[in-house]
Amino acid sequence: MKKISILLAEDDPNLGQLLKNYLIAREYDTTLVTDGAQALQVFRKDKYQLCLLDVMMPELDGFTLAKEIRALDPHIPVIFLTAKNLKEDVIEGFKSGADDYLTKPFSMEELLYRIEAILRRASGKQADPPATSYTIGKFTFDVTKQLLTYNDQSRKLTTKESELLELLCRNRNEVLERNFALKSIWIDDNYFNARSMDVYITKLRKYLSRDESVEILNIHGKGYKLLC
């Protein structure tokens, strides 16, 4: 089986080599470059399945590099590695085409989980256009109208409730990573937004409790799983 190729652009040589060695040990074919211009040159020559890009790099910053890479391959997953965690930087990162955003320092285990989660989403099913409605056990969820219906009784969901339930449905019976949900809906994964999401999860559990076959599980250290 051919290994997945990762382009790693990191201008800190010590961190870059550490990340490269870790990813190679986890069976990822990893190419390390130390500036944005070199990364773009290498990307044009070879085929990669994922890019890990430092934001602050010489020659070409990570945001600009991501835009250039996405112009060549609109579908390749991109994860930013950065010391920045301001809301404006996070928004700029996602506008540049990021699939995820890791703030330094981070654990190797968290990086690996993010990579695996993004590669699963990029494997095929996520390329399908989002559904406009879902069947959740005995419930019907109309995404467009934000209506959750059970036995002809409908509940109008708030925008946040609807967005969170849609993400759970899109990843049903799989783990919805907590930080991915936070950044997708709240943009910033800070403590207060995390607590807010917990409240919305509790509300959704209450709404869905009428059908005992439907459950939203807490997956410790990772996120949530909708079982139905």
ZINOR-V983379 format. One line per field, one symbol per residue. ss: DSSP state (2 for helix, 1 for strand, 0 for the rest). phi: phi as a letter, one per 30 degrees, with the letter a starting at -180 (. if undefined). burial: I if it has 9 or more other C-alpha atoms within 8 Angstrom, else O. A space follows every 10 residues. Layout:
ss = ???
phi = ???
burial = ???
This chain:
ss = 0000111110 0022222222 2222200011 1110022222 2222200001 1111000000 0222222222 2200001111 1100002222 2222200001 1110000222 2222222222 2000222000 0011110011 1100001111 0011110022 2222222222 0000111222 2222200000 2222222222 2222222200 0000111110 00111110
phi = .dddcbcccb dddddedddd dddddcicdc ccbcbddddd ddddcbcbca bcbddcbdia ddddeddddd ddbdcddbcc caddbdeddd ddddddjdca bccddbdddd eddddddddd dddlddddde dcabcciccb ccdddhcccb hicccddddd dddddddddd ceibdcdedd ddddcciccd eddddddedd dddddddddd cddcbccdce iblbbdca
burial = OOOIIIIIII IOOOOIIOII OIIIOOOIII IIIIIIIIII OOIOOOOIII IIIIIOIOOI IIIIIIIIII OOOOOIIIII IIOOOOOOII IIIIOIIIII IIIOOOOOOO IOOIOOIIIO IIOOOOOOOO OOIIOIOOII IIIOOIIIII OOOOOOIOOO IIIIIIIIIO IIOOIIIIOI IIIOIIIIIO OOIIOOIOOI IOOIIOOIIO IOOIIIOOIO OIIIIIII
